[in-house]
Amino acid sequence: MAVEIEITGPGGVRRVPVPPQAAAIELGSDPTTEVVVVGEGILPRHLRFVRTDGGHRVEPVRAGATVRVGGEDLFCKDLRAGDVIELGAWRLRWLGDRQPAPVVVADRGRRAPSRPTVERAAGRSRRLRPRRSSWLPAIAVFAAVLLAAFGLYRHFRGSTWPASPKHYVDLARAQFGNSEPQRALDTLSFALREATGPVREEALRLEADIRRVQLQTAELPKVMTARSEHDLLFGFVGRYLREAVERPAAREFVRCCDQWLERHRDVCQRHTEGLPLLAAIESERARFLGAAALDTPDTAADVVFAARSRLRFQWRDYRGAMARLDDFLRRHPGLADVERERAQLLTEGHEWLLGKLRFVDQLLARGERDHAERELQQLERWSTLPEWAPLVAERRQRLDAGR
């Protein structure tokens, strides 16, 4: 995997490679950092690029700080090719992870047949030297025909003869170890026709192991989604609950944990990589449950914090924030603090949206259509309020017209 960072500053443009074996690299003005950038506003250790399962994530070194990516202050950001990180007068452009083509190592050994073949043991027997008696050749031909007929009869009955069921269980285990789970299941199905006793129990255990691995492989993308949301929740703790534990933050965190558990509990219970995530979320939820006081009604401070906290991570969830405020105002009409917060959020959000749309316009002008598509998808998913929809739709039409 080759990764580069394009650094643009007062001194010009340079590209810095990211070591492929590094789990994390730091950027700052300190000469001991892996990427040295010296200038006004650059801390000795400013940013950290952390390798993840899906690529790299950028985050500030100092706890509680933010990093500005694509014009927005974020707690952290999973990087994509083309993302721009702003550091005062410096611009860092992430040039992306260039994945090498996967190398498929074929098994050059003996390929197992799609259906186990009958070894013709009788055909390997030594030929009898013909004798002078004329009836011996006739007997040999008759015996060969009879033996072939018997072999065909057993074969079409679905028997594992002449090899034993144990032979096919061992073959299935080898196929499974060679990353051929479906062929292994086919071979086990053949072996189970005649397997009995301990051999049958072994075959059934192996079949269960293969099906469990198949299920976990199929559900791995869901576990990766759960992991990403798990990391954001722990970022919430680091930002709002590291020192003093106040009720609005504890209440919002516990509710976010409940949403995570509703979406991901089942798959994490079934998956070995999901079990640690589930245990961590349940433990943190229990730690702040008392301070959350969920048995008491929401106050204006609770709902204002909940709305604001939805705007301070990777993408601003204006849709969710406005829904929280509107739901509270339906139950408590005329509450001045909440109405004032709603008006301010709407004004700030409109300015923020115009900035994001200007960024999309720049991407379209440069022909970076894939990057523009990702930005619009996030806006449409999280941030597009009904009154803002025409502005986003205009960019969507321009993007679709160019295809």
N, C-alpha and C positions, 0 to 999 in steps of 0.2 A: 504494500500500500504506500503510494507516494503522495505527500501532502505539502503544499506550499502556502505561505502567507505573503501577500503583496503589501508592502508598507510604503505609504505615500506621505511625505512630510516636507518641511521647508527645504531639506537637502536633496529632494528628488524622490525617485522610486527605486526600491530594491525588493528582491524576493528572498525569503528565508525558508529553507526546507525544514519540515518537522520530522525528527527522527522516528522511523516507523516502529522501533522497539520501545519508545518511551511511553510509559503509562500516563505521564503528565509533564508538561513543560511550562515554565513561568516566563512572563514578559515584564520588563521594568527597566529602570535606569541603573540598577545595581549591576556591576560588571559580572557578578557570579550567576546571573539569570541566563537561561538558555537563549532567550531572544532579548537583546539589549536595545532599548529605545531611549535616548536621552533628549529631554525637552521639557518645556514648561508644563506643569500639571501631571507629569509622569512620575508615579510613585516608585520607590526602589523595587518593590515587588507589587505589580499592579494587577495583572491578569494571569489566569491559569487556564491552559488548554488540557482538558482531561479526556483520555480515550474512553469511549463507551462501546457497548455492543453494536450500536448502529453507526458509529463514526467518532465524532469529537464533540465536546461540550465546552463552551467558554463560560467562565465565572470569575468574579473578583476574588483576589486573594484575601482581602480583609473581610471578616465576617460582618454581615449586614449591609455591605456596600452593593452598588449596582453596576452593571456594565451596559453601555449604550450600543445597541445593535439595530441597524435599520431605522435609526431615528427614534428609538424607544429605550427607556431605562428599564433594564430587566435584572432579575435576581440571577438568572442563568439562561443559557440558550443552547439548544442542540443545533449545531452549525450545519448549513447547507452551502453548496457551491454558490459563490456570489454574495454571501452575507457580508455586510460592511460594518466594522466595529470602529466607533469614533472615540478618539483619545485626544481631546483638545484640538490642536492643529494637525494631528496625525490621523490618517485613515488606514485601517487594516482590512484588506479584502481577502476573505477566505476562499482560496482557489479550489477547495474541494478534495474529497478522497477519491483517488482514481483506483478503483478496484481492479486487480489483475484478473484476467480470464481464469475461470476455475479449471483446474487440471483434474481430469478424470482418470484415475488409475484403474485400468482394466485388470481383471483377474486373468492372468495368462495361464493359470493352471488348468487342470482338467475341468471342463464345464459340466455341471450336473445336467443330465437330460431333463427336458420338460416333463417327461413321464419316465419313471424308472423302467429301464429295459430289462428284459429277461436274458440273463446270461445263458448262453447255450453250452452248458457244461458237457452235454453229450457229444457236441460237435468237436470237442477238444480231445476226446478219447482217441487212443491210438487205433489206427485202422488195422483191421485184421488182414493179414496176408492171405490172399485168396488161395484156397486149397483146390485140389483137383476135383473135390466133390462139387457138383453143379448146384446143389440146393443151398450151400452156405451163402452165396450172394443174395439169393432171394430172401433168406432169413434176415440178413443185415438190412436190406432195403425195407422189409416189413417193420423191423424194430425201429428204424429211423423215422418212418412215417408215423408209427404209433406214438413214439416219444414226442414228435413235433405236434401231433394232434393233442396230446395231453398238455403240452406247454401252452398251446393256443387256448385250450379250454380254461386253464387256470388263469391265463392272462386276461381273457375277456370276462371272467368272473370278478376281476378287480383284485386279485390276490397279489400279495407282495412276494410270492415265491418267484425265483429261488432265493432272493435275499431276505433276511429276517426283518421284522419291524424295527428292531434295535438299530440295524444298519441305516434305515431311513430317518430315524430320530437323530442319529449322529450327523447324517447328511444335512438335515434341516438346521441343526445347531451351527454347522459350518457356514451354511448359506446366510443365516442370521448374522453371524460374526462378520460376514463379507458384505454387510449392508444390503442384503436382498430379502427383506422381511416377507414380501408377498410370495416369493418362490419357496421360502421356508414354510409358510403356512400351507401351501399346496402339497409339499412333501409330507408334512405332518398329517394332513387329511388322508393321504394315501397310506401312511403307516398305521393310523388309528383304525383302519378297517379290520386288522387282525391282531393289533397289539393288546396284550392282556397283562394283568398283574403290575409289577413295578415298572415295566416298560411303558404301559399305558399311562400310569401316573406321571412318569417323567415327561411323556409327550404332552400331556395336558398342562403340566406346569410350564413347559417351554412355550406352548401355544399362548397361555395367559401372559407370559412375559413379553412375547412379541406384540400382542395386541395392546398391552399397556404402553410399550414404547411407541407404537404407531399413533396412539391417542395423544401421547405427550408431544410428539413431533408435530401433529396437526394443530395442537393448541398452543404451541410456542409463541406465535405472534400475539395471541391474547395475553400471555404472561408478560411479554415485552411491553405491551400497552399498560398493564397493571404496574410494572416496574417504573415506567416513566411517570405515572401519576403518583406512585408511592414517593418518588424522589421529590416531586413538587410539594407534597404534603410535609415532608421533612424540611424542605426549604421554608415553608410557612412557619414551622416551629422555630427555626433558626432566626427568622425575621421578627416574629411577633411574640414568641413565648420563651425566648432564651433567658430573659431576666425576670421582670415582674409579670405575673400571670393575671391578666385582667379578664373579666367575664366576657366582654364582646369577642375577644380573640379566641378564648377557650371555647366559647359556644360555636363560633363559626368553624373552628378546627374539628370539633367533635361531629358536627353535621357533615362536613366534608368527608370525614372518616366513614360515616354511615353510608354516604353515597358510594364511596369506594368499595365498601364491603358488599353493598347491594349489587354492584356491577361485576366484581371480581372474586367474591368469596368462593363460589362453586369451582371455578377453573383452578384457583390457587390450591384448593383442598385436594384436587386430583393430580397436581403437577409437582414434581420434586423441587423445581426451581421456584414455584409459587408459594410453597409452605413457609419459607423464611419471611417473605413479604407479608403474608397474612398474619404471622405471629407479631411482626413489628408494628403493623397498623393497630392490631387489637391491643397491644401493650401501651402504645402512645395514647390511644383513645381512652383507656382506663385511667391513665395518669392525669388527664385533664377533665374527666367527666364531672368530678365534683365541682370544679370551678365554673363549668359551663352552666350548671343549674337549669337543665332543660325542662324541669317541671314548673318553671315560672314563665310568664308571658314575655315576649320580646318588648324591649324598650326602644325609644328612638335612637339611642346610642348604639344598641345592638344592630339595628337594621342599617344604620349609616355605615358602621364599620364593615358589615357584611358586603354592602354595595361597593365601598371603596377598595376592599381587599381583592375584589374580583378584577381590578384594573391594574394590578401591580406585578403580574408575572408574565409568562411568555407572550400571551395575547390578551388584550383587554376584552373582557366579557361584558360589554355594554348591555347586551341583551339580557343576561342573567342579572346584572346589577339593577337595571331599570325594572325588571320583573319583581325583584325583592322590594324595592321602594313602592311600586304601584300596589302590590299585594298588601303592604302595611297600611298605605293610605286608604285603601278600600275599607279596611277595618277601623281606621282612625282618621277619618276625613278632617281636613283643615289643620293638621299638625304642622305648625310653621317651620320647625327645624327640618323636618323631612321634606316638605315642599321646597324649601330653599336649597337643600342638598340636591334634590332632583333637577332643579333649574340649573344649578351650577354644573352638575355632571353632564347635562345635555349640552351646555355651552362649551365646556372643555372637550367633550367628546367630538363635537362637530369640528373644532380646530384640529384635533388629533387625526380625525378621519381625512381631512383635506391634506394633511401632511403625508399620510399613507398613500393617498391616491396620487399625489405628485410623484412619490417614489415609484408607483406602478407605471405612471406615464413615462418616467425615465427608462424603466425596464423595457417598455414597449418600443420606445424610440431607439434603444440600443439593439433591439431584436432578441432580448432575453425572454422569450415567451414562456418557457418552462418556469422560470423564477416568478414572472408576473402571474402565472396560473396559480402557483402556490400561495402567493400573497392574497389574491382574490378569493381563493377557497377559504383561507382563514378569516378574512373579513366577512364573507357570507355566512360562515359557521358561527362566529362569536359576536361580531361587532355591528352588524347591519340592523339598525332600527328601521321601522317602517318609513319614517321621514327621511332616512338617509339612503333608502334602497335605490332611488333613481340615479344617484351619483355612482354607486357601485355598478348598477346595470349598464351604464354608459361605457365603462371600461370593459365589462364582460363582452359587450357587443363588438367593441374594437378588437378585443383578443380573438373572438370567434370568427370575425370577418377575415382575419389574416390567415386562417387555416385552409 
